[in-house]
């Protein structure tokens, strides 16, 4: 089950049913099924609190993914800073909705086993994000 919550911000304009189906489809491409996923949309200040409190990182980020996966079932809490998503969209001259979808699926890709911290991993993550965004586009057609 996928839930969508807010913490100090307004719920972004997303089609929850569509996003849920998309997340399930992306997970299935990795041989995974969706368990309990909670999206928590928040502000920069809140994500900084989470980053400091749980990960001992003192910086802003667009997403923090807490992984509770077991076997083939993905599960986790995904904190997304809507402030940083907006800033990134402006910085990369991207459409806000596209950037939000990229971040939404980024956390799912982490839960499916894709990393982005090691050498060459960022490029792999970006390619997988782009593939997932294409899948969403195809699902809409």
N, C-alpha and C positions, 0 to 999 in steps of 0.2 A: 504494500500500500504506500502511496506517495501522498504526503501532506505538504501544504503550502501555508507558511505562517509569516507574520511580520513581527519585528521587534523595533518599535520606535519609528517606523516608516510606513507609508501607504503601500498597499499591495500593488506590485507592478501590473500593468495591463498585459497579462498572459492568458492564453487559452489553456486552462489547467488540464482539461480532458485531452487535448491535443498533445500537450507536453508530456503527460503521463504515458500516452501511447507511444510517443517518440522515444522516451527513455526506455521503455520496455523493449522496443524494437532494436535500439542501439545495444542494450545489454545482451539481447539474444544473439547479436552478431559475434559476441565474445563467448557464447555458450553459457551465459549467465541468466538468472532470473531475478526479478526484483522482489526484495523483501520489504522491510520498513525503511523508507527514505523520507527524511524530513528536510524540506527546504525552508530556511529561515532567512528572510530578506531583512537586511538591517542597514544601519548607517556606518560611515567610516569610524566614528567613535566607538560604536559597539564592536565592530570587527577587531579594532585595535585592542579593546578590553579582552576579547576572546583570545587573540593572538598572544597577548602578554600573559594572561592568566593560565592558559592551558599549554601553550607551546614555548613560552619564554622568548618570544620574538617581539621586538619593539618596532614594528612597522605596520603600515597599512597594506592591505592586499584586497584583491577582488573576491576571493573565495578561500574558505578553510573547510576542508573535508575531514570529518571524523569517521573513520572506517570501522564498521561493526560487521563486516562480511563473514559469512561462514560457508565454506565450500563453494558451491555454485550459486549461492544466494547472496546478492549484494544488498547491503544495508548501511545506513550512515546518516549523520546529521551534516547538512551542507549550509554553512553560513555564507551568504552573498551580500557584499556591500554594494548597494545600489549607487552610492556616491562614487565609488571607484569604477563601477561599470560605466557610469555616465562620463567620468573623466577619461577613461580609456577609449570610449567611443569617439570623443572629441579629439583626443591625441592621435588616434589611428585613422581619423576621418572615416569612421564606420557608422553605420546606422545603429542607433541605440538598441533597437529590438534584436538586431543580429548579434551585437556584442553581448546582450543579456543571454540570448540562446547559447552563445559560445561558452559563457561561464557556467550556465546551467548544465551543459553536457560535459564540461571539463571535469567537474566533480564526479560525474558518473564514470567517465573514462578512468579516473584515478581508482574508483572502486572496482573497475574491471581489470585493473593491473597495469595501466599505462602510467609511466612516471615521466617527470619533466625536469628533474634536477641534475642528472648525470650528463656526461658528454654525449651529444647527439640526440638526447631524449626529448628536448624541447621541440625539435623539428618533427619528430615522430608524433608527439602530442598534437602539434598544430595540424599535421596531415590528417590525424584521426578526427580532430574537431571539424575540419573542413569536410571530411567524408560524412560525418554525422549531420552537419548542417545541410549537405546535399540531400541526405535521406529525408530530413524534415521538409525541404522544398518539394521533393518528389511526393511525399505523403499529402501535401497540400494541393497537388495538381489533380 
